[in-house]
Amino acid sequence: MDLLLATRNRHKLAEIAAILGPGLRALTLDDYPDAPPVIEDEPTLEGNARKKAAQTAAATGLWCLADDTGLEVEALHGAPGVHSARYAGPDCDYAANNRKLLEELRGLSPERRRAAFRTVMALASPDGKVTMEEGCLEGVIATVAAGDNGFGYDPLFFVPSCGKTLAQMSMEEKNGLSHRASALARILPHVRRLVLAAALACLALPASAGRTEPASQTIWDQIMTEQATRDVREGAQYLDLKDYESAVREFTRAVQADPKDPTAHMMLGVGYYWTGRVDLSLAEYRKALDLEPESSQAWLLTGIALAWKGADKAAYEAFQKAAAYDPKRPDAQMNLGSIEASLGMMNGALAHTRKAIVLDSHNPLYHYQLAVLYRKLGRDADCIEALRHALNYFPEFEDALLELGAAQERSKAPQDALRSFRKAVDLKAHDAVARFRLGRLLLHDGQAKSARAVMAEAFRLTPEEGGGGLQLSVSYAGGKSQAEAPGEKPAAPAAPKFPDDNDPLAVFSRNLERVPLDQSAVLEVDVLFTPKLKLVKAPAEGSSALGQALAKRLAGPESAPKAVRRQYQLRQAKPEERAAQIRQIVEDLKGLMQGAPEGSDTRLGMNLTFTHLAEASTGRGEAGPPAKVSFEPRQVGNDLGLWVIGTGWMGLVEEALPESGEAPNHPEQSDWWMATGLGYAALGDGQRALSAFERAVQLDGSNAAAWLGQGVAAVMTGDEAGAVAALRAALRVDPKNRAAQDGIKWLLRPAATKQPAQAGAGKGGG
């Protein structure tokens, strides 16, 4: 999709284009020399941005993004403000503006040189609709210019938290904090909705076009084609909302309306895939390929589904066909590289991933994929370079920041690693993996107080805004038997066996029973099948022990985890109806666990969100997005809207954990045990996490964060009474601790299936 930037400033183009990411081509007024100039005569930044965007969009027929930026200096009562670009006169340059500003502030103390950059961005449609957002960066005007990067007032604008001017920063650093980056981050969701709408518009083209002569179509045929198109469009919207069951319903209608539409079958397969029904997904892809045998997209999706099932060689063949039918598809090349890596074909994996980058050099995912390959090969310097490319095109790519921080730590650059992990935490504040790596590195740096504060925020059973819910992550050894005697029938997968109180499905069931009967909810379950491999660490005195250990851990094809997500809906119901809903969910999950791949461990994560499903399903409700009422230990990738669930983060946790039975680096310090417990909790190993947290509170009973961690681990192991006791201990240390208060409130809620039904709609409370 083309997006016109209402500027001829090449510096501004480079800065904005780096943040926009994939799916958009940024154009400037240099690409439209006949566009009439816009006179910026409004008295405010908001007025100028709106005027530029609206008039340029109307003149060119393109969606247009315009901004107006002003430097507002406190001692000058907000000047130069809206006149920043021409502060020294109508035909002035950057140097003249800077000289005038220094002259105006001559002799003033630093506290009187406070200033702020403010950017207002306007996104305008060709028909005149305008959306506005704003970003701000505070700083101090320096007494002398410093730095060669950036433009405008950047050499004079000193940022105290960074200890340098904007002109001394790299583009990556500046994009991480600048006023323009802040405004763009706020406008970006509106822009991405445009990209989705454009994709849906392409998808909505009648799939039968070109296969049937118009004269041979009856009116009924045309009506059915239109119906199929509408259902496909609506189904795709449900996919974007992660309402996969509704997407399946709409795609099914599309197939019924036009059984000969390969797109409808293909999208129904996508819906089935996301609900975990991979065999049904493959069946629909085959129907699409029967109708359109040379469909590169259908072969690509077939390969993804086969890869999930563990049929790597069949997936490899499907990806080869996808690439053969459309050699210019970079995603086909990337998937070829992925499957080759899982098969141990590293030379081919590198070649195909590099080809994907050649075909689409601005796609951050392909650079990230290349970095992961370098990580597996122990090439940390190359890994860092590839990750910097990924982040240059998508600064909000948190998984790439985690990988970058880990690679920098392995490369003996702890301060660089600290910056990367801090950015990851800033992007996803509730990501326990980011907080684990940051907290652990702060401990290494001697910043115990900061480390404790960072890790404390990882133990929230409910988010800061309150509500009722929690995230559970449990693990068990599952899968088929490793070997069978010759001539014997394959052993059926055994049902997992647990003490009743520790059965993860029983834990899930108990928490579902707490949902009020008058309240609807959405349950998302992530199921991760992980090979039973042991991380063997390199000798501590080695130059890159972590890198060698991780390379060894990830070198073989058997190391690739398999993941699936299921989504279930609980609706307002009477007690017996709710009990039936819960039984059906538990039975479905039980079957999924019994089908674990051979020789694997299985981890389950539950995310429960209260919502009003009647409003959500119609799309007509005026309410905003449903309030999140659960903490997610790992906000799994998918930042780029791909058909991918990321699992590489597990290696980033494992490489920093001690071996089984081994104490952390400083076994006499409570915070080191807390960090170890957090790492195990992120991986779903509740028993090891509990042991670490218990040791942490033994060493320091005033460590409220360690008590919170013990509460989380108790929940993971099914000991709800122990969880309540630990959270109460946290409250004794810190009586105002909101995380402990909310966790206790949720854990003590009586089961709703044992309560009489209530009238009316719930509010999603705690």
C-alpha atoms as one frame of an Amber mdcrd trajectory, in Angstrom:
protein
   0.000   0.000   0.000   1.233   3.519  -0.835   1.200   6.148   1.907   2.067
   9.706   0.924   4.107  11.760   3.387   3.326  15.456   2.962   6.986  16.469
   2.937  10.014  16.807   0.677  12.381  16.428   3.604  14.472  13.308   2.915
  15.678  13.152   6.540  12.077  13.015   7.724  11.250  10.362   5.099  14.081
   8.109   6.285  13.078   8.525   9.931   9.387   7.807   9.350   9.890   5.005
   6.806  12.137   3.149   9.282   9.303   3.112  11.813   6.422   2.267   9.457
   7.662  -1.266   8.843   6.371  -3.799   6.285   3.253  -3.533   4.159   3.681
   0.152   3.332   5.610   2.098   0.727   6.309   5.628   1.879   6.187   8.270
  -0.858   6.929  11.984  -0.622   5.839  15.088  -2.496   8.910  14.594  -4.704
   6.994  11.635  -6.170   4.050  13.984  -6.884   5.634  17.188  -8.245   2.262
  18.460  -9.517   0.665  18.408  -6.062  -0.239  21.994  -5.139   1.748  23.498
  -2.250   0.020  23.911   1.100   0.489  27.213   2.889   1.201  26.505   6.562
  -0.459  29.574   8.025  -2.366  28.027  10.916  -1.531  29.353  14.416  -1.067
  25.860  15.913   0.815  22.664  15.148  -2.530  20.825  15.086  -3.948  23.203
  12.494  -0.963  22.948  10.159  -0.788  19.147  10.344  -4.515  18.809   9.625
  -4.383  21.256   6.734  -1.351  19.629   5.071  -2.766  16.120   5.356  -6.289
  16.931   4.179  -5.344  19.142   1.230  -2.600  16.806  -0.004  -4.830  13.724
   0.244  -7.605  15.481  -1.675  -5.199  16.605  -4.412  -3.489  13.242  -4.948
  -6.249  10.745  -4.140  -3.916   8.946  -1.700  -4.013   8.489   2.043  -1.671
  11.123   3.388   0.355  11.422   6.591   1.454  14.904   7.591   3.133  16.267
  10.657   4.050  19.573  12.151   6.779  19.729  14.737   7.701  22.555  17.039
  10.455  23.200  19.547   8.916  24.804  22.609  11.431  26.463  24.957  10.228
  27.266  28.446  12.273  30.477  28.846  10.918  31.768  25.505   7.291  31.127
  26.530   6.926  28.287  24.045   8.806  29.856  21.135   9.842  29.117  18.464
   6.849  26.672  18.468   4.873  26.687  15.256   7.550  28.924  13.666  10.411
  26.515  14.403  11.274  25.824  10.752  11.597  29.534   9.910  12.673  30.904
  13.290  15.558  32.937  11.844  13.567  34.185   8.845  11.653  32.991   5.742
  14.685  31.643   3.865  16.786  30.501   6.814  18.584  27.173   7.142  19.120
  24.860  10.132  22.363  26.556  11.111  20.737  30.003  11.202  17.899  28.737
  13.397  20.375  27.182  15.816  22.473  30.367  16.004  19.422  32.458  16.820
  18.248  30.039  19.495  21.681  30.051  21.184  21.735  33.841  21.102  18.264
  34.071  22.685  19.325  31.752  25.534  22.810  33.189  26.083  23.786  33.174
  29.760  20.760  31.210  31.007  21.319  28.408  33.517  20.528  24.786  32.548
  17.284  24.752  34.557  16.059  27.728  32.508  16.967  26.028  29.227  14.304
  23.335  29.555  12.520  22.594  26.293  10.283  20.071  24.592   9.920  18.844
  21.048   6.243  18.321  20.188   4.987  16.582  17.043   1.382  16.422  15.875
   0.590  13.865  13.169  -2.481  13.844  10.972  -3.636  10.935   8.811  -6.111
  12.013   6.125  -8.199  10.025   3.663  -8.899  11.315   0.144 -12.485  12.096
   1.206 -11.344  14.407   4.004 -11.482  12.305   7.179  -8.591  13.177   9.495
  -7.145  11.330  12.516  -4.732  13.188  14.828  -2.113  11.992  17.332   0.651
  13.737  19.298   4.106  12.908  20.684   6.432  14.830  22.986  10.093  14.639
  24.083  11.469  16.728  26.952  15.066  17.895  27.164  17.431  20.834  27.620
  18.935  23.226  25.064  22.716  22.734  25.120  25.151  25.669  25.089  27.043
  24.276  22.072  25.993  22.035  19.203  27.099  18.393  19.318  26.648  15.489
  16.910  26.424  14.984  13.156  23.232  12.925  12.864  19.650  14.128  12.625
  18.597  17.544  11.396  17.061  20.829  12.533  17.605  21.527  16.222  18.876
  17.981  16.951  22.510  19.100  17.662  21.259  21.427  20.431  18.556  19.256
  21.979  20.175  17.422  24.906  18.299  14.438  26.431  19.437  14.078  30.090
  18.315  10.447  30.443  20.621   9.477  27.554  23.460  11.903  28.259  23.668
  13.070  24.631  21.977  15.251  22.041  19.605  13.880  19.426  22.291  14.473
  16.799  24.680  12.215  18.734  22.224   9.304  18.610  21.879   6.648  15.955
  18.586   6.516  14.090  17.681   3.412  16.116  18.253   5.277  19.396  16.357
   8.336  18.240  13.431   6.293  16.953  13.201   4.668  20.365  12.396   7.922
  22.167  11.843  10.855  19.808   8.749  13.046  19.661   8.141  12.002  16.066
   8.522   8.315  16.942   6.083   8.753  19.819   3.480  10.429  17.597   4.038
   7.853  14.882   3.644   4.990  17.368   0.250   6.428  18.273  -0.834   6.952
  14.661   0.562   3.577  13.525  -2.479   1.481  14.612  -4.653   3.684  12.368
  -2.204   3.178   9.482  -2.078  -0.584  10.007  -5.846  -0.758   9.832  -5.511
   0.788   6.360  -3.086  -1.969   5.350  -5.522  -4.609   6.607  -8.407  -2.951
   4.765  -6.353  -2.901   1.565  -5.504  -6.584   1.983  -9.158  -7.435   2.577
 -10.185  -5.435  -0.462  -7.826  -7.540  -2.586  -9.119 -10.690  -0.932 -12.687
  -9.608  -1.656 -12.215  -9.805  -5.441 -14.468 -12.603  -6.747 -12.364 -15.745
  -6.856 -14.393 -17.054  -9.792 -13.309 -14.152 -12.004 -11.334 -15.465 -14.944
 -12.700 -19.005 -14.609 -16.279 -18.417 -15.794 -17.431 -16.348 -18.738 -19.829
 -13.588 -17.610 -22.488 -14.754 -20.051 -22.533 -18.196 -18.456 -23.278 -16.868
 -14.973 -26.847 -16.802 -13.783 -28.130 -14.137 -11.397 -28.057 -16.821  -8.695
 -24.362 -17.469  -9.424 -23.609 -13.768  -9.030 -25.523 -13.541  -5.738 -23.664
 -16.555  -4.357 -20.309 -15.106  -5.408 -21.117 -11.821  -3.675 -22.195 -13.719
  -0.549 -18.981 -15.738  -0.544 -16.946 -12.558  -0.955 -18.704 -10.891   1.959
 -18.295 -13.936   4.208 -14.604 -14.217   3.347 -14.139 -10.541   4.166 -15.944
 -10.835   7.491 -14.080 -14.036   8.334 -10.769 -12.286   7.715 -11.838  -9.527
  10.090 -12.539 -12.126  12.782  -9.060 -13.570  12.192  -7.605 -10.134  12.839
  -9.588  -9.990  16.088  -8.361 -13.507  17.030 -11.975 -14.703  17.187 -11.162
 -17.895  15.337 -14.431 -19.759  15.908 -16.390 -16.873  14.374 -13.914 -16.811
  11.484 -14.558 -20.522  10.859 -18.293 -19.849  10.833 -17.985 -17.091   8.221
 -15.571 -19.037   6.015 -17.880 -22.058   6.163 -20.691 -19.858   4.847 -18.399
 -18.682   2.063 -17.645 -22.279   1.040 -21.346 -23.157   1.107 -22.134 -20.116
  -1.017 -19.476 -20.916  -3.618 -17.948 -24.418  -3.269 -15.709 -23.744  -6.276
 -13.966 -20.763  -4.699 -10.427 -21.862  -3.735  -9.944 -18.732  -1.629 -12.910
 -19.639   0.575 -11.545 -23.159   1.143  -8.092 -21.784   1.824  -9.344 -19.280
   4.397 -11.527 -21.904   6.064  -8.347 -23.950   6.404  -6.675 -20.982   8.087
  -9.564 -20.736  10.532  -9.350 -24.437  11.336  -5.590 -24.141  11.822  -5.987
 -21.416  14.435  -8.569 -23.432  16.351  -6.150 -26.378  16.479  -8.034 -28.578
  13.982  -5.033 -29.046  11.743  -6.320 -32.129   9.910  -9.448 -30.227   8.869
  -7.191 -27.356   7.891  -5.163 -29.588   5.582  -8.351 -31.012   4.055  -9.485
 -27.507   3.084  -6.089 -26.626   1.646  -6.275 -29.778  -0.505  -9.692 -28.708
  -1.790  -8.253 -25.302  -2.651  -5.385 -26.987  -4.508  -7.794 -29.279  -6.379
  -9.474 -26.132  -7.684  -6.240 -24.173  -8.193  -3.251 -26.581  -8.283  -0.670
 -23.840  -8.831  -1.721 -21.672  -5.898   1.486 -20.662  -4.173  -0.484 -19.401
  -1.172  -2.310 -22.700  -0.666   0.950 -24.662  -0.888   2.531 -22.276   1.625
  -0.297 -22.757   4.129  -0.178 -26.510   3.570   3.501 -26.484   4.469   2.847
 -24.529   7.666   0.189 -27.021   8.774   2.387 -30.014   7.933   5.281 -28.457
   9.838   3.061 -28.103  12.898   2.204 -31.801  12.683   5.909 -32.612  12.652
   5.876 -33.801   9.029   8.963 -31.761   8.206   9.856 -33.508   4.940   6.308
 -33.185   3.587   6.286 -29.549   4.701   9.588 -29.012   2.910   8.079 -30.345
  -0.332   5.036 -28.061   0.063   7.239 -25.000   0.607   9.324 -25.958  -2.439
   6.161 -25.992  -4.553   5.075 -22.640  -3.125   8.437 -21.179  -4.131   8.383
 -22.870  -7.539   4.936 -21.525  -8.460   5.904 -18.022  -7.308   9.700 -17.630
  -7.149   9.348 -14.019  -6.041   7.469 -14.853  -2.832   9.821 -13.926   0.021
   7.626 -15.678   2.603   8.001 -18.955   0.716  11.769 -18.515   0.784  11.654
 -17.748   4.513   9.612 -20.849   5.269  11.982 -22.958   3.185  14.795 -21.603
   5.328  12.869 -22.369   8.520  12.147 -25.971   7.622  15.688 -26.535   6.375
  16.978 -25.288   9.722  14.742 -27.795  11.512  16.112 -30.538   9.230  19.703
 -29.529   9.976  20.275 -28.172   6.435  21.897 -24.943   7.632  23.554 -23.934
   4.348  20.227 -24.131   2.534  18.506 -22.343   5.407  20.941 -19.440   5.170
  20.638 -19.263   1.381  16.845 -19.190   1.335  16.570 -16.702   4.202  19.043
 -14.388   2.488  17.014 -14.704  -0.714  13.884 -13.670   1.201  15.771 -10.535
   2.312  16.828  -9.796  -1.271  13.186 -10.050  -2.363  11.903  -7.909   0.518
  14.793  -6.145   2.195  12.580  -3.996   4.444  10.759  -6.891   6.097  11.984
  -7.119   9.705  10.888 -10.751  10.086  13.352 -11.975   7.474  16.263 -10.203
   9.150  15.096 -11.651  12.470  14.953 -15.133  10.953  18.491 -14.737   9.655
  19.608 -13.633  13.122  18.108 -16.768  14.668  20.059 -18.908  12.215  23.253
 -17.087  13.135  22.454 -17.648  16.804  22.134 -21.392  16.190  25.515 -21.348
  14.481  27.123 -19.428  17.367  27.814 -16.401  15.133  26.827 -13.697  17.609
  28.389 -10.764  15.724  26.390 -11.620  12.593  23.334 -12.240  14.755  23.594
  -8.735  16.256  23.976  -7.120  12.840  20.887  -8.914  11.464  18.843  -7.953
  14.537  19.821  -4.303  14.139  18.451  -4.439  10.592  15.206  -5.958  11.877
  14.835  -3.261  14.517  15.691  -0.519  12.061  12.589  -1.477  10.068  10.417
  -2.291  13.093  11.640  -0.645  16.331   8.728  -2.177  18.281   9.811  -5.764
  17.469  10.169  -6.963  21.068  11.307 -10.488  20.238  14.169  -9.014  18.230
  15.129  -6.812  21.184  15.226  -9.874  23.447  17.425 -11.740  20.994  19.658
  -8.676  20.613  20.098  -8.269  24.367  20.951 -11.951  24.773  23.485 -11.813
  21.928  25.058  -8.664  23.365  25.347 -10.317  26.776  27.016 -13.359  25.222
  29.380 -10.980  23.384  30.527  -9.349  26.647  28.653  -6.074  26.029  26.506
  -5.892  29.188  25.653  -2.199  28.946  24.341  -2.648  25.396  22.392  -5.671
  26.620  20.889  -3.639  29.465  19.623  -1.041  26.994  18.059  -3.708  24.771
  16.332  -5.506  27.639  15.055  -2.195  29.048  13.504  -1.370  25.674  11.881
  -4.809  25.578  10.348  -4.230  29.018   9.158  -0.769  27.962   7.410  -2.288
  24.945   5.743  -5.155  26.843   5.644  -4.323  30.497   4.113  -7.654  31.566
   6.562  -9.897  29.706   8.223 -12.092  32.342  10.935 -13.214  29.916  12.118
  -9.640  29.324  11.989  -8.887  33.050  13.891 -12.102  33.842  16.770 -11.235
  31.508  16.838  -7.567  32.580  16.631  -8.369  36.295  19.357 -10.988  36.073
  21.677  -8.607  34.210  21.025  -5.831  36.740  22.051  -8.251  39.492  25.280
  -8.962  37.606  25.817  -5.188  37.444  25.397  -4.821  41.206  22.034  -3.025
  40.947  20.117  -5.287  43.334  17.459  -2.718  44.247  16.618  -2.005  40.595
  16.627  -5.718  39.798  14.125  -6.458  42.560  11.819  -3.687  41.338  12.002
  -4.955  37.756  11.234  -8.554  38.681   8.472  -7.643  41.147   6.349  -6.402
  38.244   6.533  -9.858  36.613   4.503 -11.557  39.343   1.104 -10.012  38.773
  -1.694 -12.552  38.673  -3.933  -9.706  37.511  -3.029  -6.473  35.717  -2.738
  -3.135  37.436  -6.177  -1.999  36.346  -7.721  -4.833  38.411 -10.325  -7.358
  37.328 -10.493 -11.087  37.865  -8.220 -13.501  36.125  -4.828 -15.115  36.074
  -2.426 -16.831  33.739  -1.579 -20.453  34.413   1.370 -22.239  32.880   1.898
 -25.885  33.744   3.918 -28.718  32.270   3.897 -32.489  32.218   5.770 -35.252
  30.419   3.544 -36.476  27.627   3.723 -37.879  24.124   3.871 -41.334  22.587
   6.287 -44.016  23.719   9.825 -43.630  22.470  10.216 -47.138  21.050   8.095
 -50.117  20.125   9.048 -53.765  19.747   9.085 -55.117  16.172   5.706 -56.377
  15.090   3.852 -54.629  17.871   1.071 -52.192  17.177   2.008 -48.579  17.865
   1.280 -47.724  21.458  -1.659 -45.415  21.964  -0.741 -42.159  23.608  -1.257
 -42.495  27.320  -3.484 -40.130  29.183  -1.483 -37.929  31.519  -1.633 -38.978
  35.149  -1.455 -36.532  38.020  -2.551 -36.320  41.609  -6.050 -34.897  41.314
  -5.078 -31.565  42.844  -2.178 -31.041  40.423  -3.896 -32.104  37.202  -3.448
 -29.015  35.002  -6.868 -29.572  33.482  -8.367 -29.679  36.962  -6.647 -26.372
  37.692  -8.096 -24.934  34.486 -11.526 -26.275  35.366 -11.492 -24.755  38.853
 -10.648 -21.333  37.468 -13.329 -21.531  34.785 -15.832 -22.373  37.495 -15.064
 -19.032  39.129 -16.323 -17.037  36.155 -19.666 -15.491  37.234 -22.656 -17.056
  35.531 -23.833 -13.680  34.279 -20.410 -12.973  32.773 -19.094 -14.027  29.367
 -15.434 -14.827  28.884 -12.909 -15.887  26.261 -10.374 -18.575  27.129  -7.184
 -18.830  25.072  -5.007 -21.883  25.636  -1.481 -22.113  24.239  -0.254 -25.709
  23.952   3.471 -26.142  23.411   5.043 -29.520  22.632   8.750 -29.316  23.485
  11.432 -31.950  22.786  12.933 -33.548  25.894  16.407 -32.098  25.530  18.841
 -31.065  28.212  20.806 -27.851  28.010  24.467 -28.753  28.533  26.511 -25.727
  29.489  29.986 -25.044  28.223  32.787 -24.644  30.779  32.400 -21.432  32.748
  35.868 -20.270  31.751  35.027 -20.460  28.054  34.960 -17.211  26.082  31.314
 -17.613  25.140  29.829 -20.267  27.413  26.276 -19.116  26.887  26.688 -18.999
  23.125  28.218 -22.474  22.928  25.557 -23.925  25.189  22.737 -22.382  23.221
  24.194 -23.466  19.879  24.433 -27.030  21.166  20.867 -26.870  22.490  19.432
 -25.685  19.186  21.633 -27.431  16.653  19.544 -30.500  15.854  16.226 -30.807
  13.999  14.633 -32.421  17.043  14.976 -29.138  18.950  12.099 -27.376  17.202
   9.046 -26.948  19.459   5.512 -27.277  18.072   2.768 -24.939  19.209  -0.975
 -24.516  18.808  -3.529 -22.133  20.227  -7.128 -22.980  21.037  -9.802 -20.444
  21.819 -13.016 -21.191  23.695 -15.989 -19.051  24.630 -17.907 -19.150  27.875
 -21.305 -17.535  27.577 -23.776 -16.404  30.188 -25.442 -19.584  31.400 -27.296
 -21.407  34.127 -25.174 -23.549  36.487 -25.790 -26.821  34.646 -25.135 -25.192
  31.249 -21.880 -23.648  32.450 -20.751 -27.005  33.863 -21.411 -28.595  30.461
 -19.396 -25.873  28.716 -16.459 -26.478  31.046 -16.616 -30.264  30.589 -16.514
 -29.864  26.818 -13.431 -27.603  27.018 -11.612 -29.991  29.351 -12.377 -33.015
  27.146 -11.104 -31.215  24.065  -7.871 -30.243  25.818  -7.444 -33.759  27.158
  -7.560 -35.128  23.618  -5.050 -32.527  22.488  -2.636 -33.463  25.290  -2.957
 -37.170  24.506  -1.905 -36.429  20.932   1.429 -34.897  21.946   4.259 -35.652
  19.487   6.592 -38.516  20.307   9.091 -37.883  23.044   7.912 -34.423  24.018
   7.042 -32.425  27.078   3.827 -30.448  26.969   3.205 -27.011  28.435  -0.192
 -25.406  28.721  -0.856 -21.716  29.214  -4.314 -20.326  29.964  -5.333 -16.725
  29.393  -8.855 -15.839  30.578 -10.448 -12.584  29.475 -13.837 -11.312  30.593
 -15.830  -9.750  27.775 -19.335  -9.280  26.479 -19.495 -11.827  23.680 -22.860
 -10.697  22.347 -21.412  -7.276  21.565 -18.132  -8.676  20.300 -19.765 -11.161
  17.942 -22.075  -8.641  16.268 -19.442  -5.997  15.864 -22.129  -3.409  16.589
 -21.394  -2.802  20.258 -20.118   0.617  21.203 -17.875  -0.713  23.949 -14.133
  -0.614  23.449 -11.873  -3.669  23.410 -12.485  -6.079  26.282 -10.510  -5.323
  29.407  -7.637  -7.707  29.987  -7.991  -9.367  33.318  -5.040 -11.731  33.235
  -1.294 -11.586  33.371   0.618 -13.255  30.527   4.081 -14.484  31.559   5.143
 -14.455  27.910   3.510 -12.239  25.353   4.389 -14.560  22.499   5.664 -12.804
  19.354   3.199 -12.500  16.483   4.016  -8.783  16.484   3.877  -8.771  12.711
   0.472 -10.386  12.265   1.894 -13.641  10.900   0.660 -17.222  11.102   3.439
 -17.896  13.566   3.619 -18.572  17.299   7.115 -17.811  18.528   8.906 -20.286
  20.794  12.552 -19.273  20.395  12.272 -17.274  23.620  12.480 -20.555  25.558
  16.150 -20.855  24.663  16.718 -17.297  25.882  15.421 -18.330  29.293  17.141
 -21.706  29.420  20.580 -20.361  28.528  20.538 -18.098  31.604  19.264 -20.667
  34.118  21.488 -22.885  36.289  21.660 -26.594  35.600  19.305 -28.888  37.467
  20.487 -29.124  41.074  22.907 -26.234  40.590  22.595 -23.079  42.710  22.468
 -19.612  41.108  25.575 -17.426  40.880  25.212 -15.995  44.386  23.355 -18.632
  46.417  23.441 -16.495  49.560  21.383 -13.682  47.966  17.584 -13.736  47.941
  17.275 -11.798  44.692  19.349 -14.323  42.726  17.033 -17.113  43.861  14.073
 -14.939  42.891  15.521 -14.466  39.397  15.997 -18.209  39.062  12.407 -18.805
  40.162  11.134 -16.294  37.638  12.988 -18.084  34.842  11.499 -21.432  35.777
   8.040 -19.870  36.117   8.292 -18.386  32.617   9.062 -21.883  31.278   6.138
 -23.420  33.163   8.290 -25.453  35.567   6.251 -24.791  38.695   8.087 -27.171
  41.033  11.549 -25.731  40.389  10.134 -22.215  40.532   8.519 -22.949  43.897
  11.765 -24.316  45.332  13.684 -21.231  44.212  11.117 -18.802  45.628  10.999
 -20.686  48.942  14.764 -20.330  49.225  14.479 -16.619  48.363  12.055 -15.921
  51.223  14.133 -18.024  53.621  17.072 -15.734  52.918  15.009 -12.524  53.095
  11.521 -12.672  54.538  11.011  -8.980  53.698  11.311  -9.651  49.953   7.692
  -9.035  48.930   8.491  -9.833  45.289   9.750 -13.293  46.258   6.522 -13.931
  48.177   4.581 -12.920  45.047   6.675 -15.361  43.045   5.945 -18.107  45.544
   2.242 -17.371  45.105   2.555 -17.685  41.310   4.461 -20.976  41.613   1.890
 -22.329  44.074  -0.868 -21.570  41.572   1.107 -23.327  38.844   1.450 -26.464
  40.959  -2.228 -26.482  41.929  -1.720 -25.427  45.564  -4.236 -22.615  45.782
  -4.191 -22.531  49.583  -0.421 -22.134  49.464  -0.815 -19.353  46.890  -3.179
 -17.426  49.158  -0.805 -17.864  52.117   2.157 -16.567  50.075   0.223 -13.551
  48.803  -0.895 -12.741  52.343   2.754 -12.873  53.410   3.537 -10.374  50.628
   0.825  -8.085  52.025   2.312  -8.269  55.500   5.570  -6.972  54.049   3.898
  -4.482  51.703   0.287  -3.798  52.806  -0.500  -1.763  49.667   0.729  -4.374
  47.190  -1.968  -4.402  44.520  -0.744  -7.589  42.845  -1.166  -9.538  46.077
  -4.567  -7.957  46.786  -5.938  -8.822  43.345  -4.515 -12.336  43.376  -6.128
 -13.132  46.730  -9.440 -11.675  45.564  -9.454 -13.957  42.533  -8.290 -17.090
  44.323 -10.957 -16.757  47.027 -13.806 -16.266  44.581 -16.323 -19.124  45.015
 -17.092 -21.318  42.021 -19.879 -19.733  39.974 -21.203 -23.132  38.900 -22.271
 -23.603  42.494 -24.082 -20.256  42.660 -27.608 -19.406  41.525 -27.739 -17.668
  38.181 -27.734 -13.871  38.306 -29.767 -11.600  36.096 -28.160  -8.926  33.992
 -24.740  -8.501  32.450 -21.513  -8.657  34.422 -18.963  -5.885  34.410 -15.817
  -7.977  34.225 -14.782  -7.192  37.777 -12.450  -8.962  40.154
